[in-house]
């Protein structure tokens, strides 16, 4: 179902949330096109890359010293 800004969604995502998510996915290489036959796989791959970025940014890094 398409997301419309005037429809209240039960999952709590706002139009601003959707825009942010799209921009984040595009930042890791997602380039959705209507004619893309493998759109879903591209989105899943971008979501995985984004999760990898979040994980690397949010996981404590071990220092070489200790």
TORSE-455029 format. One record per residue: residue number from 1; residue in three letters; x, y, z of N, C-alpha, C in turn. Coordinates in steps of 0.1 Angstrom, whole numbers, plus 2048, in hexadecimal, padded with zeros to 3 digits. Each point is the difference from the previous one (the first is absolute). Layout:
N
<pt NUM,"ala",<X,Y,Z>,<X,Y,Z>,<X,Y,Z>> ...
***
This chain:
66
<pt 1,"unk",<808,7F4,800>,<7F8,80C,800>,<809,80C,800>> <pt 2,"unk",<7FD,80A,7F8>,<808,80C,800>,<7FE,808,80D>> <pt 3,"unk",<80A,808,803>,<800,808,80C>,<7FC,80E,7FC>> <pt 4,"unk",<7F5,805,806>,<7FC,80E,7FD>,<801,808,80C>> <pt 5,"unk",<804,80C,7FF>,<803,809,80C>,<7F3,802,808>> <pt 6,"unk",<7F4,7FF,7FA>,<7F4,803,807>,<7FA,7F4,806>> <pt 7,"unk",<806,7F4,7FF>,<7FB,7F4,806>,<808,7FD,80C>> <pt 8,"unk",<7F9,7FD,80B>,<807,7FD,80D>,<803,7F1,7FF>> <pt 9,"unk",<80D,7FC,802>,<804,7F2,7FF>,<802,7FA,80E>> <pt 10,"unk",<7FC,7F4,802>,<801,7FA,80D>,<80E,7FD,804>> <pt 11,"unk",<809,7FF,7F7>,<80E,7FD,803>,<808,80C,806>> <pt 12,"unk",<7F9,80C,7FF>,<806,80C,806>,<80A,807,7F7>> <pt 13,"unk",<802,7FC,7F4>,<809,807,7F7>,<7FA,80C,7FA>> <pt 14,"unk",<806,80B,801>,<7FB,80C,7FA>,<806,802,7F2>> <pt 15,"unk",<7FA,809,7F8>,<806,803,7F3>,<80F,804,801>> <pt 16,"unk",<803,808,80B>,<80E,804,802>,<809,7F4,802>> <pt 17,"unk",<7FA,7F6,808>,<808,7F3,802>,<803,7F9,7F3>> <pt 18,"unk",<7F6,800,7F7>,<802,7F9,7F3>,<80A,807,7F8>> <pt 19,"unk",<800,80E,7FF>,<809,807,7F9>,<80E,7FE,805>> <pt 20,"unk",<802,800,80D>,<80D,7FD,806>,<805,7F2,7FC>> <pt 21,"unk",<7F7,7F6,801>,<804,7F3,7FD>,<804,7FF,7F1>> <pt 22,"unk",<7F9,806,7F7>,<803,800,7F2>,<80E,806,7FE>> <pt 23,"unk",<802,80C,806>,<80D,806,7FF>,<80C,7F8,805>> <pt 24,"unk",<7FD,7F9,80B>,<80B,7F7,806>,<803,7F5,7F6>> <pt 25,"unk",<7F5,7FA,7FA>,<802,7F5,7F7>,<808,804,7F3>> <pt 26,"unk",<7FC,80C,7FC>,<807,806,7F4>,<80F,803,803>> <pt 27,"unk",<803,803,80D>,<80D,803,804>,<809,7F4,7FF>> <pt 28,"unk",<7FA,7F4,801>,<808,7F4,800>,<7FF,7F9,7F2>> <pt 29,"unk",<7FB,807,7F6>,<800,7FB,7F3>,<7F3,7FC,7FA>> <pt 30,"unk",<7F5,801,807>,<7F3,7FC,7FA>,<7FC,80A,7F5>> <pt 31,"unk",<7FC,7FB,7F5>,<7FC,809,7F4>,<7F3,7FA,7FB>> <pt 32,"unk",<7F5,801,807>,<7F4,7FA,7FB>,<7FA,806,7F4>> <pt 33,"unk",<7FC,7F8,7F7>,<7FA,804,7F3>,<7F4,7F8,7FD>> <pt 34,"unk",<7F5,806,7FB>,<7F4,7F9,7FD>,<802,7F4,7F7>> <pt 35,"unk",<80A,802,7F6>,<802,7F5,7F7>,<809,7F5,805>> <pt 36,"unk",<805,801,80C>,<809,7F6,805>,<7F9,7F4,804>> <pt 37,"unk",<802,7F5,7F9>,<7FA,7F3,802>,<804,7FA,80D>> <pt 38,"unk",<80B,804,806>,<805,7FA,80C>,<800,80A,80B>> <pt 39,"unk",<7F6,809,801>,<7FE,80B,809>,<801,7FB,80F>> <pt 40,"unk",<7F9,7F5,803>,<800,7FB,80E>,<80D,7FC,804>> <pt 41,"unk",<807,7F9,7F8>,<80E,7FB,803>,<809,80C,803>> <pt 42,"unk",<7FF,80A,7F7>,<808,80C,802>,<7FE,807,80D>> <pt 43,"unk",<7F3,801,804>,<7FD,806,80D>,<805,7F8,80B>> <pt 44,"unk",<7FE,7F3,800>,<806,7F7,80A>,<80F,801,801>> <pt 45,"unk",<807,801,7F5>,<80E,801,801>,<804,80E,806>> <pt 46,"unk",<7F9,80A,7FC>,<803,80E,806>,<7FD,800,80F>> <pt 47,"unk",<7F5,7F9,804>,<7FD,7FF,80E>,<80B,7F9,808>> <pt 48,"unk",<805,7F5,7FA>,<80B,7F9,806>,<80D,809,801>> <pt 49,"unk",<803,807,7F5>,<80C,809,801>,<7FE,80B,80B>> <pt 50,"unk",<7F4,805,801>,<7FD,80A,80A>,<801,7FA,80E>> <pt 51,"unk",<7FB,7F4,802>,<801,7F9,80D>,<80F,7FE,803>> <pt 52,"unk",<808,7FD,7F6>,<80F,7FE,802>,<806,80D,805>> <pt 53,"unk",<7FC,80B,7F9>,<805,80E,804>,<7FC,803,80E>> <pt 54,"unk",<7F4,7FE,804>,<7FB,803,80D>,<808,7F7,80A>> <pt 55,"unk",<801,7F3,7FD>,<807,7F7,809>,<80F,805,802>> <pt 56,"unk",<807,804,7F6>,<80E,804,801>,<801,80D,808>> <pt 57,"unk",<7F5,809,7FE>,<801,80D,807>,<7FB,7FE,80F>> <pt 58,"unk",<7F9,7F6,803>,<7FA,7FF,80E>,<806,7F5,808>> <pt 59,"unk",<809,7F8,7FA>,<806,7F5,808>,<80D,806,806>> <pt 60,"unk",<802,7FE,80D>,<80D,805,806>,<80C,7FA,7F9>> <pt 61,"unk",<809,808,7FD>,<80C,7FB,7F9>,<80B,7FD,80A>> <pt 62,"unk",<807,7F5,7FE>,<80A,7FC,809>,<80D,807,7FC>> <pt 63,"unk",<806,805,80A>,<80D,807,7FE>,<80B,7F7,7FE>> <pt 64,"unk",<80A,804,7F9>,<80C,7F8,7FE>,<808,7FE,80D>> <pt 65,"unk",<7FF,80A,809>,<808,7FF,80C>,<7FA,7F7,80A>> <pt 66,"unk",<7F3,7FD,7FF>,<7FB,7F8,80A>,<7F5,7F8,800>> 
***
